[in-house]
Amino acid sequence: MADSAGIQQGSPAIGAAGLVPAAPGAGGTEGSGAAGGSARIAVKKAQLRCSPRPKKLEKLGVYSSCKAEGACKCNGWKSQNPPPTPPRTDQQSNTVNLQEPCRSCSHTLGDHVTHLENVSEEEMNRLLGIVLDVEYLYTCVHKEEDADTKQVYFSLFKLLRKSILQMGKPMLEAQESPPFEKPSIEQGVNNFVQYKFSHLPSKERQTIMELAKMFLNQINYWQLETPSQRRQRVPNDDAAGYKANYTRWLCYCNVPQFCDSLPRYETTQIFGRTLLRSVFTVMRKQLLEQARQEKDKLPPEKRTLILTHFPKFLSMLEEEVYSHSSPIWSQDFLAVASGGQVPIHTVGEKRKPSDPLPHEENKRPRVVGDIPMDLINEVMATITDPAAIPETSLLSAHSARDEAARLEERRGVIEFHVIGNSLNHKPNKRILMWLVGLQNVFSHQLPRMPKEYITRLVFDPKHKTLSLIKDGRVIGGICFRMFPSQGFTEIVFCAVTSNEQVKGYGTHLMNHLKEYHIKHEILNFLTYADEYAIGYFKKQGFSKDIKVPKAKYVGYIKDYEGATLMGCELNPSIPYTEFSVIIKKQKEIIKKLIERKQAQIRKVYPGLSCFKEGVRQIPIESIPGIRETGWKPVGKGKELKDPDQLYSTLKTILQHVKSHQNAWPFMEPVKKTEAPGYYQVIRFPMDLKTMSERLKSRYYTTRKLFMADMQRIFTNCREYNPPESEYYKCANLLEKFFYTKIKEAGLIEK
């Protein structure tokens, strides 16, 4: 709390609405705290507003320049007889003589307040409020010892003093006005809740929202440390940037708490990630420490929330605050696209999509066949409404394999840790106990493997193990060895203890391992699976089709007799731990869209009455509702019903396109080495090779699918490349040629 030495970075009360912070410079002399300071000022203002008008004039005269003739330069009336200490009685103090001369210029009090004769009581009261704020700031200036804080107080003191002289409203003169950063802290935290927890059941989501609200409340009443104090604590920090934010915070958030003449803003609404980063570490530590100290004072319903859920919430938020690529700080953040992924506890920071590049901020051109985003958002609001869609039971046939495990992880029942032995640092006792536990699990579940061999690899410093912990003991794990130079990881052992199987732990383990490797930019798994493990690995996306060149793994991976080599290629765009949740949401979206389309098709239109009036025939397209069914006249987009005919037509068109002289940039997928950052800008890549493979697999069941993929090639090219580039010109020419061929085939209107 603030004292005469300056503002201290303090901690509001946990679980309550939050303690109001100390008033800067209050020095604790009259019950320190802005709550006490603002309350005292409010009482004084109320008393002064109830005073007789002469008393109000006397008070305002002290801050009003002399209006007497002769260009008097006196800027405030000064009584000949200053009030004694202690103050006079109310009866004496209410006696005001407008003819009393000024001690400075000898003109009367009336000469100083002539401009107030016709001023309304409301305006008088407003000015009196500013007067009391000026007096309080004057006290703050003299009590404050911190130079930066004192300077701000003095600037605000002069501003309010000037407002009284000019009878205007205090306007802070600054190069910038709030908000100072977008998105704000409040928006960022709300994005975080959507990004990580939108898929949770309504009850659990409500708990998270309560935690977020509590956290934002703490920030709004948090006392920032002075720039000098911060320089001592963090010498290498951006001192100039912090000082600028500190000054803004004093002017717009802190001082207006006890000087209500100034406009007041919430800290979380006008500041963004920069300020949050500067306070988060210290704030998190103090909040949790105070929670532990005051746990016995908390009501039972708050105790679990604050002692159990709040620390996890802060840990997850901390990753997003200090990550350079967290999507929650993007101004065009879309909760729909995030998938609501939730990181594991200690495996490490999850990878996230990079911040949008400058040209990504432009509005994306709509691709043929795309569904409007406003419709998607509308459907998303429906399927995430707890009243509109029931929660899926874990016993449901539609629940994912890892849904139960994911839920247990949310509740803290299970944890995931990547651990290993070390020759450089002595492992702590807990890690050694877990390694022994893993050795026992692998030995029991893999009886064909020699126990000594398992022990050697588990404790080998070159191997790591993703361990599954439940109630403090190991119940499963995946032992692996990473070969970064070769671009793959070998999975050596994978097992879950027998009495904990069929709970989705194996799938969730593998998904966490995939996330861990995507973060470390290793996108291939290799393993030798025996006949009992092949089924498990197939379910996890492994196949016998090895993507890693043989020269990369021969001599590195351990060969097992009688086992089958299987591989898995990871997609860095997929949040594997939440993949089933995303698929479930996508299914719900498609289901709702189908229901809406069916509702349109089933609409009953009034019958045609024109034939009764003698009309012999009408165009089919004029029949009400016919176009809504998707019908189009022949020649305006004919849809080929025969799959073989459609395949043949599309194959011919694709061959013509691939043979075109401007098709060379689009023949194969873009390589990362040739176009750095391409896959951060282009979310849905497409190329002619992929289209050929899709056509061969009979993916294109309608002309619209084929046209949408082709159009995406051109759209992606124009989005990534500048208009003057050769690639951009090739896209335009090839697009024109493509639509010529489509028209010749009668698939669209000529």
C-alpha positions in Angstrom: 0.0 0.0 0.0 1.1 3.6 -0.6 3.1 5.4 2.0 5.3 8.4 2.1 8.0 6.6 0.2 5.8 6.2 -2.9 3.5 3.6 -4.3 4.2 0.0 -3.4 3.0 -2.9 -5.6 0.4 -4.4 -3.4 -2.1 -7.2 -3.5 -5.9 -6.8 -3.2 -7.8 -9.2 -1.0 -8.4 -12.7 -2.6 -11.9 -13.9 -3.0 -13.5 -10.6 -2.1 -14.4 -7.8 -4.5 -10.9 -6.6 -4.1 -9.4 -4.1 -1.7 -9.4 -0.6 -3.1 -5.7 0.4 -3.3 -4.0 3.1 -1.3 -4.3 6.7 -2.4 -0.9 7.8 -3.6 0.8 10.1 -1.3 -1.8 9.6 1.4 0.9 8.4 3.7 -1.5 6.5 5.7 -2.1 9.5 7.9 -5.9 9.4 7.9 -6.6 5.7 7.4 -4.6 5.0 4.3 -6.2 3.7 1.2 -8.0 5.3 -1.7 -11.2 3.9 -0.2 -10.6 6.1 2.9 -9.3 9.0 0.9 -12.1 9.1 -1.6 -14.7 8.6 1.1 -13.3 11.6 3.1 -13.3 13.7 0.0 -16.9 12.6 -0.9 -18.0 13.6 2.6 -16.3 17.0 2.3 -17.9 17.6 -1.1 -21.3 16.7 0.1 -20.9 19.1 3.1 -19.7 21.9 0.8 -22.5 21.5 -1.7 -25.0 22.0 1.2 -23.3 25.2 2.3 -24.9 28.6 1.7 -24.0 30.3 -1.6 -21.7 33.0 0.0 -19.7 30.2 1.6 -19.3 28.5 -1.9 -18.2 31.9 -3.4 -15.6 32.3 -0.7 -14.2 28.8 -1.4 -14.1 29.4 -5.2 -12.7 33.0 -4.7 -9.5 31.5 -3.4 -9.0 29.9 -6.8 -10.4 32.7 -9.0 -8.4 35.5 -10.6 -9.3 39.1 -9.7 -11.7 40.8 -12.1 -11.3 44.4 -10.8 -10.4 47.1 -13.2 -6.8 48.0 -13.8 -5.6 44.5 -15.0 -5.0 43.1 -11.6 -2.8 40.1 -11.8 -3.9 38.4 -8.5 -4.8 34.8 -9.3 -6.7 34.0 -6.1 -8.3 35.8 -3.2 -6.4 35.5 0.1 -8.1 36.2 3.4 -6.8 38.9 5.7 -7.4 36.5 8.6 -6.4 32.9 7.8 -8.6 30.4 9.6 -7.1 29.5 13.0 -6.3 25.9 14.1 -8.5 24.2 15.2 -11.1 25.4 12.7 -13.8 27.8 13.6 -17.3 26.7 14.5 -19.9 26.1 11.8 -21.7 29.3 12.7 -18.6 31.4 12.3 -17.5 29.6 9.2 -20.8 30.3 7.4 -20.4 34.1 7.9 -18.9 35.4 4.7 -18.1 39.1 3.9 -17.9 39.6 0.1 -16.3 43.1 0.9 -13.4 41.6 2.7 -10.2 42.7 0.9 -7.6 40.4 -0.5 -4.4 40.1 1.4 -2.5 40.1 -1.9 -4.2 42.7 -4.2 -6.5 44.6 -1.7 -9.5 44.0 -3.9 -12.6 42.5 -2.4 -13.7 39.0 -2.4 -16.6 40.1 -4.6 -14.1 41.3 -7.3 -12.7 37.8 -7.5 -16.1 36.1 -7.9 -18.1 38.5 -10.2 -18.0 35.9 -12.9 -19.9 33.5 -10.7 -22.9 35.7 -10.0 -25.1 34.1 -12.7 -23.6 30.6 -12.5 -26.1 27.8 -11.6 -25.8 25.8 -8.4 -25.0 22.7 -10.4 -22.0 24.4 -12.1 -20.9 25.8 -8.7 -21.0 22.4 -7.2 -18.9 21.0 -10.1 -16.3 23.7 -9.6 -16.3 23.1 -5.8 -15.6 19.4 -6.5 -12.5 20.4 -8.5 -11.4 22.7 -5.7 -11.4 19.9 -3.1 -9.5 17.6 -5.6 -6.9 20.4 -6.0 -6.5 20.6 -2.3 -6.1 16.9 -1.9 -3.5 16.7 -4.8 -1.6 19.6 -3.2 -1.3 17.5 0.0 -0.2 14.5 -2.1 2.5 16.5 -3.9 4.1 17.6 -0.6 3.9 14.1 1.0 5.1 12.1 -2.0 8.8 11.3 -2.1 9.1 9.5 -5.4 10.1 12.0 -8.0 8.2 10.4 -10.9 5.0 10.2 -9.0 5.4 13.7 -7.5 5.8 15.1 -11.0 2.5 13.5 -12.2 0.6 14.8 -9.1 2.0 18.3 -9.7 0.9 18.2 -13.4 -2.6 17.1 -12.4 -2.7 19.8 -9.7 -1.9 22.5 -12.3 -4.4 21.0 -14.7 -7.3 21.1 -12.2 -6.2 24.6 -11.0 -6.4 25.8 -14.6 -9.8 24.3 -15.0 -11.2 26.3 -12.1 -9.7 29.5 -13.4 -11.2 28.9 -16.9 -14.4 27.3 -15.6 -13.7 24.4 -18.0 -13.6 20.6 -17.7 -10.3 19.0 -17.0 -8.9 17.5 -20.2 -5.6 15.6 -20.0 -3.3 16.8 -22.7 -1.5 13.8 -24.1 -0.4 12.5 -27.5 -2.5 9.4 -27.0 -5.9 8.9 -25.5 -7.3 5.6 -24.1 -7.1 2.8 -25.0 -3.4 2.6 -25.3 -3.1 -0.9 -26.7 -5.4 -3.3 -28.5 -6.7 -5.8 -27.6 -7.1 -4.7 -24.0 -6.3 -6.9 -21.0 -10.0 -7.6 -20.6 -10.4 -8.6 -24.2 -7.3 -10.7 -24.1 -8.5 -12.6 -21.0 -11.9 -13.1 -22.5 -10.2 -14.4 -25.7 -8.1 -16.7 -23.5 -11.3 -18.2 -21.9 -12.8 -18.8 -25.3 -9.5 -20.1 -26.7 -8.9 -22.6 -24.0 -12.2 -23.5 -22.3 -15.1 -22.9 -24.8 -15.5 -26.7 -25.2 -16.1 -27.3 -21.5 -19.5 -28.2 -20.0 -21.4 -25.2 -18.9 -20.8 -25.7 -15.2 -17.0 -25.9 -15.6 -17.0 -23.0 -18.1 -18.9 -20.9 -15.5 -16.2 -21.6 -13.0 -13.5 -20.5 -15.4 -15.5 -17.3 -16.2 -15.7 -16.6 -12.4 -11.9 -17.0 -12.2 -11.4 -14.6 -15.1 -13.6 -12.0 -13.6 -11.8 -12.3 -10.3 -8.4 -11.9 -12.0 -9.6 -8.8 -13.9 -10.9 -7.3 -10.7 -7.5 -7.8 -9.1 -5.8 -5.9 -11.9 -8.2 -3.0 -11.8 -7.3 -2.4 -8.1 -3.6 -3.3 -8.4 -1.0 -0.8 -7.3 1.9 -0.5 -9.8 5.4 -0.1 -8.4 7.1 3.1 -9.2 9.6 3.2 -12.1 12.5 3.6 -9.7 11.4 0.6 -7.7 11.0 -1.4 -10.9 14.5 -0.4 -12.1 16.0 -1.8 -8.9 14.0 -5.1 -9.3 14.3 -5.5 -13.0 17.4 -3.5 -14.2 17.3 -4.8 -17.8 13.6 -4.0 -18.4 12.3 -1.4 -20.8 12.4 1.5 -18.3 11.0 4.2 -20.7 8.1 2.0 -21.7 7.2 1.2 -18.2 7.4 4.8 -17.1 5.0 5.8 -19.9 2.5 3.2 -18.8 2.9 4.1 -15.1 2.2 7.8 -15.9 -0.9 6.8 -17.9 -2.1 4.6 -15.1 -1.7 7.3 -12.5 -3.6 9.9 -14.7 -6.4 7.7 -16.0 -6.9 4.9 -13.4 -5.4 5.6 -10.0 -5.7 9.3 -9.2 -9.3 9.5 -10.6 -10.3 7.0 -7.9 -10.0 9.8 -5.2 -10.2 12.8 -7.6 -13.5 12.2 -9.4 -13.1 15.5 -11.4 -10.9 13.5 -13.7 -12.3 10.9 -16.1 -11.6 7.4 -14.7 -11.0 4.2 -16.7 -10.5 0.6 -15.7 -7.0 -0.6 -16.1 -8.1 -3.7 -17.9 -10.0 -1.7 -20.5 -7.3 0.7 -21.6 -4.1 -1.3 -21.2 -3.0 -4.4 -23.0 -0.4 -7.2 -22.9 2.5 -4.8 -22.4 1.3 -3.6 -19.0 0.1 -7.1 -18.1 3.6 -8.6 -18.7 5.2 -6.0 -16.4 3.0 -6.9 -13.4 1.9 -10.5 -14.0 4.9 -12.4 -12.4 4.9 -10.4 -9.2 1.1 -10.3 -9.1 0.7 -14.0 -9.5 3.2 -14.7 -6.8 1.6 -12.3 -4.3 -2.0 -13.4 -5.1 -1.2 -17.1 -4.5 0.8 -16.3 -1.4 -2.0 -14.3 0.1 -4.5 -16.9 -0.8 -2.5 -19.5 1.2 -2.2 -17.2 4.2 -5.9 -16.3 4.2 -7.3 -19.8 3.3 -8.9 -20.2 6.7 -10.8 -16.9 6.3 -12.3 -17.9 3.0 -15.8 -19.3 2.8 -15.8 -23.1 1.9 -17.3 -22.5 -1.6 -14.5 -20.0 -2.4 -11.7 -22.1 -0.9 -11.6 -24.8 -3.5 -12.0 -22.3 -6.3 -9.1 -20.1 -5.2 -6.7 -22.7 -3.8 -7.2 -25.4 -6.5 -8.5 -23.9 -9.7 -7.0 -20.3 -9.5 -3.3 -21.4 -9.6 -3.9 -23.6 -12.7 -5.8 -20.8 -14.3 -2.9 -18.3 -13.7 -0.3 -20.8 -14.9 -2.1 -21.4 -18.2 -2.7 -17.6 -18.6 1.0 -16.9 -17.9 2.0 -19.0 -21.0 -0.3 -16.9 -23.2 0.9 -13.6 -21.7 4.6 -14.2 -22.3 4.3 -16.2 -25.5 5.3 -14.2 -28.6 2.8 -16.1 -30.8 -0.3 -16.4 -28.7 -3.4 -15.8 -30.9 -5.5 -14.3 -28.0 -3.7 -11.0 -28.5 -4.6 -10.8 -32.2 -7.2 -8.1 -32.9 -9.0 -10.5 -35.4 -9.1 -13.3 -32.9 -11.8 -15.9 -33.7 -12.8 -18.3 -31.0 -14.2 -20.5 -33.8 -10.8 -21.1 -35.3 -8.9 -21.7 -32.1 -10.4 -25.1 -31.3 -10.2 -24.4 -27.6 -7.0 -26.2 -27.0 -5.7 -26.6 -23.5 -2.1 -27.2 -22.7 -0.7 -30.0 -20.5 0.6 -29.0 -17.1 4.3 -29.4 -17.3 5.2 -30.8 -20.7 5.8 -27.2 -21.8 4.4 -24.4 -23.8 2.2 -25.4 -26.7 2.8 -24.1 -30.1 0.3 -21.7 -31.4 -0.4 -20.1 -34.8 1.9 -17.2 -35.4 0.7 -13.6 -35.2 -1.0 -12.4 -38.4 1.4 -10.8 -40.9 0.5 -7.3 -42.2 -1.1 -8.5 -45.4 -3.1 -11.1 -43.5 -5.1 -8.4 -41.9 -6.7 -7.5 -45.2 -10.1 -8.9 -45.8 -9.8 -12.3 -47.3 -11.6 -12.8 -50.7 -14.4 -15.3 -50.5 -13.7 -18.5 -52.2 -16.4 -20.2 -54.3 -18.2 -22.7 -52.0 -17.2 -21.1 -48.8 -19.9 -20.6 -46.1 -20.2 -17.0 -44.8 -18.4 -16.5 -41.5 -21.4 -14.7 -40.0 -23.5 -17.8 -40.6 -20.8 -20.0 -39.0 -20.6 -17.6 -36.0 -24.4 -17.7 -35.6 -24.4 -21.5 -35.7 -21.4 -21.6 -33.2 -23.4 -19.5 -30.8 -26.2 -22.0 -31.0 -24.1 -25.2 -30.5 -22.2 -23.6 -27.6 -25.3 -22.5 -25.8 -25.7 -24.9 -22.9 -29.5 -24.5 -23.1 -29.6 -25.5 -26.7 -27.3 -28.5 -26.8 -27.1 -31.2 -24.0 -23.7 -32.2 -22.6 -22.4 -35.5 -24.0 -22.2 -38.3 -21.6 -18.9 -40.1 -21.4 -20.8 -43.4 -21.9 -22.3 -42.1 -25.2 -21.5 -43.9 -28.4 -20.6 -40.5 -29.8 -18.0 -39.5 -27.2 -14.3 -39.6 -28.2 -11.9 -42.2 -26.9 -9.9 -39.6 -25.0 -12.8 -37.6 -23.7 -12.8 -39.1 -20.2 -9.0 -38.7 -19.9 -9.2 -35.1 -21.1 -11.9 -34.3 -18.5 -9.8 -35.9 -15.7 -6.8 -33.8 -16.7 -9.0 -30.7 -16.5 -10.0 -31.6 -13.0 -6.4 -32.3 -11.9 -6.9 -36.1 -11.5 -4.1 -36.9 -13.9 -1.0 -35.1 -15.0 1.5 -35.4 -17.8 5.3 -34.8 -17.4 8.2 -35.3 -19.8 11.0 -36.6 -17.5 14.4 -38.3 -18.0 17.7 -39.1 -16.3 20.6 -36.8 -16.4 24.4 -37.0 -16.1 24.9 -33.3 -15.6 22.2 -32.6 -13.0 21.2 -34.8 -10.2 17.5 -35.7 -10.7 15.3 -34.9 -7.7 13.8 -37.7 -5.7 10.3 -37.4 -7.2 11.6 -37.8 -10.8 13.7 -40.9 -9.8 10.6 -42.4 -8.2 8.6 -41.8 -11.3 11.4 -43.4 -13.5 11.3 -46.5 -11.3 7.5 -46.5 -11.6 7.8 -46.3 -15.4 10.3 -49.2 -15.4 7.8 -51.3 -13.4 4.9 -50.4 -15.7 6.8 -51.3 -18.9 8.1 -54.5 -17.3 4.7 -55.7 -16.3 2.9 -54.7 -19.6 5.7 -55.8 -21.9 6.7 -59.2 -20.6 8.5 -60.1 -23.8 11.1 -57.4 -23.2 14.0 -58.2 -20.9 13.7 -56.2 -17.7 17.3 -55.2 -17.8 16.9 -53.8 -21.3 13.8 -51.7 -20.2 15.7 -50.4 -17.2 18.7 -49.4 -19.3 16.6 -47.4 -21.8 14.3 -45.8 -19.2 17.3 -44.5 -17.3 19.4 -43.7 -20.4 20.0 -39.9 -20.5 19.4 -39.9 -24.3 15.9 -41.2 -23.8 12.9 -39.3 -22.4 9.5 -40.5 -21.2 6.2 -38.8 -21.2 4.8 -40.1 -17.9 1.1 -40.3 -16.9 0.7 -39.5 -13.2 -2.4 -40.3 -11.2 -2.7 -39.7 -7.5 1.1 -39.2 -7.4 2.0 -42.5 -8.9 2.9 -43.5 -12.4 0.2 -45.4 -14.3 1.6 -45.2 -17.9 4.0 -43.6 -20.2 5.7 -43.4 -23.6 9.5 -43.8 -23.7 11.1 -42.2 -26.8 14.4 -40.9 -28.2 14.5 -37.8 -30.3 16.8 -37.5 -33.4 16.5 -33.8 -34.3 19.2 -33.9 -36.9 17.4 -36.8 -38.7 13.9 -35.3 -38.3 12.2 -38.1 -36.4 11.6 -39.6 -33.0 11.7 -43.2 -32.1 9.0 -44.5 -29.8 10.6 -47.3 -27.8 8.0 -48.3 -25.1 4.3 -47.4 -24.8 2.1 -48.9 -22.0 -0.6 -48.1 -19.5 -1.0 -50.3 -16.4 -3.7 -53.0 -16.9 -6.1 -51.8 -14.2 -6.2 -48.3 -15.8 -6.8 -49.3 -19.4 -9.9 -48.7 -21.6 -10.2 -45.1 -20.2 -8.7 -43.3 -23.1 -5.3 -42.8 -21.4 -3.3 -44.3 -24.2 -4.9 -42.0 -26.8 -4.4 -38.9 -24.6 -0.8 -39.9 -24.0 0.0 -40.1 -27.7 -1.8 -36.8 -28.4 0.3 -35.0 -25.7 3.4 -36.6 -27.2 2.5 -35.2 -30.6 1.9 -31.7 -29.2 5.3 -31.9 -27.5 7.1 -32.8 -30.7 5.3 -30.2 -32.8 6.6 -27.6 -30.3 10.2 -29.0 -30.8 9.6 -29.1 -34.6 10.0 -32.8 -35.0 7.1 -34.0 -37.2 7.7 -37.8 -37.7 7.4 -40.8 -35.4 8.9 -44.2 -36.0 8.3 -47.3 -34.0 8.5 -51.1 -34.2 5.2 -52.5 -33.2 4.6 -56.1 -32.3 1.4 -57.9 -33.3 -0.5 -56.8 -30.2 0.4 -53.1 -30.6 -0.3 -52.7 -34.3 -4.0 -52.0 -33.7 -3.3 -49.3 -31.1 -0.8 -47.5 -33.3 -3.2 -47.6 -36.3 -5.8 -45.8 -34.1 -3.2 -43.1 -33.4 -2.5 -42.4 -37.0 0.5 -44.7 -37.6 0.8 -46.7 -40.8 3.3 -49.0 -42.6 3.7 -46.3 -45.3 6.9 -44.7 -43.9 7.3 -41.0 -44.9 10.9 -40.7 -43.6 13.6 -41.6 -46.2 15.2 -44.8 -45.3 18.7 -43.2 -45.3 17.5 -41.0 -42.4 16.7 -43.8 -39.9 18.8 -46.8 -40.9 21.5 -47.1 -38.2 19.6 -44.9 -35.8 16.4 -46.8 -34.9 16.6 -50.0 -33.0 15.4 -53.0 -35.0 13.2 -55.7 -33.4 12.8 -59.1 -34.8 9.2 -60.1 -35.6 7.9 -56.5 -35.3 6.5 -54.2 -37.9 8.0 -50.8 -38.6 5.3 -48.1 -38.5 5.4 -44.3 -38.9 3.3 -41.3 -38.3 3.6 -37.9 -39.9 2.4 -35.0 -37.7 0.5 -32.0 -39.0 1.6 -28.8 -37.1 -1.8 -27.2 -37.8 -3.7 -29.8 -35.7 -4.1 -29.3 -31.9 -4.0 -33.1 -31.2 -5.1 -33.0 -27.6 -8.3 -31.2 -28.6 -8.7 -32.7 -32.0 -11.7 -34.8 -31.1 -13.4 -31.8 -29.6 -12.9 -29.7 -32.8 -14.2 -32.6 -34.9 -17.3 -32.8 -32.7 -17.9 -29.0 -33.1 -17.5 -29.3 -36.8 -20.0 -32.1 -36.9 -22.5 -30.0 -34.9 -22.0 -27.1 -37.3 -22.6 -29.3 -40.3 -25.6 -30.8 -38.6 -27.1 -27.4 -37.9 -26.4 -26.1 -41.4 -28.1 -29.2 -42.9 -31.1 -28.7 -40.6 -31.4 -25.0 -41.7 -31.2 -26.0 -45.4 -33.8 -28.7 -44.9 -36.1 -26.2 -43.2 -35.8 -23.9 -46.2 -36.5 -26.7 -48.7 -39.5 -27.9 -46.7 -41.1 -24.5 -46.7 -44.6 -24.6 -48.2 -45.2 -21.9 -50.8 -48.7 -20.8 -52.0 -50.0 -22.4 -55.1 -49.9 -20.8 -58.6 -53.0 -19.0 -59.5 -51.8 -17.5 -62.8 -53.2 -20.5 -64.8 -56.8 -19.7 -63.7 -56.3 -16.3 -65.4 -55.5 -17.9 -68.8 -51.7 -18.1 -68.7 -50.7 -21.2 -70.7 -47.1 -21.6 -69.5 -44.5 -19.9 -67.2 -40.7 -20.2 -66.9 -39.7 -22.9 -64.3 -37.4 -20.5 -62.5 -40.4 -18.2 -61.7 -42.0 -20.9 -59.5 -41.7 -19.7 -55.9 -39.1 -21.7 -54.0 -37.6 -23.5 -57.0 -34.3 -21.7 -56.8 -34.0 -22.3 -53.0 -33.9 -26.0 -53.7 -30.6 -25.6 -55.7 -32.2 -26.0 -59.1 -30.6 -24.2 -62.0 -31.5 -24.0 -65.6 -29.5 -26.1 -68.0 -26.5 -24.1 -69.2 -26.3 -22.0 -66.1 -24.3 -24.4 -64.0 -25.2 -27.9 -65.0 -24.4 -30.5 -62.3 -23.5 -33.9 -63.7 -25.3 -36.6 -61.9 -23.3 -39.5 -63.4 -20.2 -40.0 -61.2 -18.2 -41.5 -64.1 -19.2 -38.7 -66.4 -18.3 -36.1 -63.8 -14.9 -37.8 -63.2 -14.1 -37.8 -66.9 -15.1 -34.2 -67.4 -13.1 -32.9 -64.4 -10.0 -35.1 -65.4 -10.0 -33.5 -68.8 -10.3 -30.0 -67.4 -7.5 -30.7 -64.9 -5.2 -32.0 -67.6 -5.7 -28.9 -69.7 -5.0 -26.7 -66.7 -1.8 -28.6 -65.8 -0.6 -28.4 -69.4 -1.0 -24.6 -69.5 2.2 -22.6 -69.7 1.3 -20.6 -66.6 0.6 -23.6 -64.4 4.3 -24.2 -63.3 4.1 -22.3 -59.9 1.1 -24.4 -58.8 2.1 -28.0 -59.8 3.2 -29.1 -56.3 2.8 -27.9 -52.6 4.8 -24.9 -51.6 8.0 -25.8 -49.9 8.8 -24.0 -46.6 12.4 -23.4 -47.6 11.3 -21.6 -50.7 8.6 -19.5 -49.1 9.3 -18.8 -45.4 6.2 -18.1 -43.4 3.9 -19.3 -46.2 1.9 -21.6 -44.0 1.4 -19.0 -41.3 -0.3 -16.7 -43.9 -2.1 -19.4 -46.0 -4.3 -21.5 -43.7 -5.7 -23.7 -46.5 -3.0 -24.5 -49.0 -3.9 -26.2 -52.3 -2.0 -27.2 -55.5 -2.6 -29.2 -58.7 -0.8 -32.3 -57.4 -3.1 -32.5 -54.5 -6.1 -31.9 -56.7 -4.9 -34.8 -59.0 -4.7 -37.1 -56.0 -8.2 -36.0 -54.8 -9.6 -36.6 -58.2 -8.0 -40.0 -58.4 -9.6 -40.9 -55.0 -13.0 -39.8 -56.3 -13.1 -36.9 -53.7 -14.8 -34.5 -56.1 -18.4 -35.7 -56.0 -19.7 -32.4 -57.2 -18.3 -29.7 -59.6 -18.5 -27.2 -56.7 -15.8 -29.1 -54.7 -13.5 -29.1 -57.7 -14.0 -25.5 -58.5 -13.5 -24.4 -54.8 -10.1 -26.2 -54.7 -9.0 -24.7 -58.0 -10.2 -21.2 -56.9 -8.3 -21.6 -53.6 -5.0 -22.0 -55.6 -5.5 -18.7 -57.2 -6.7 -16.9 -54.1 -3.8 -18.2 -52.0 -1.3 -17.1 -54.6 -2.8 -13.5 -54.7 -2.9 -13.3 -51.0 0.7 -14.3 -50.4 2.4 -12.6 -53.4 2.4 -8.9 -54.3 0.5 -7.9 -57.5 3.7 -7.1 -59.4 5.1 -10.6 -58.9 5.3 -13.2 -61.7 3.3 -15.7 -59.5 0.4 -13.2 -59.2 0.3 -12.7 -63.0 0.4 -16.5 -63.5 -2.6 -17.0 -61.2 -4.7 -14.4 -63.1 -3.9 -15.9 -66.5 -4.4 -19.5 -65.3 -7.7 -18.6 -63.6 -9.0 -17.0 -66.8 -8.1 -20.2 -68.7 -9.7 -22.4 -66.1 -13.0 -20.7 -66.3 -12.9 -20.8 -70.0 -12.6 -24.6 -69.8 -15.3 -24.8 -67.2 -17.7 -22.9 -69.4 -16.9 -25.1 -72.4 -17.8 -28.1 -70.4 -21.1 -26.6 -69.5 -20.5 -26.6 -65.8 -21.2 -22.9 -65.4 -23.1 -20.2 -67.3 -21.4 -19.0 -70.5 
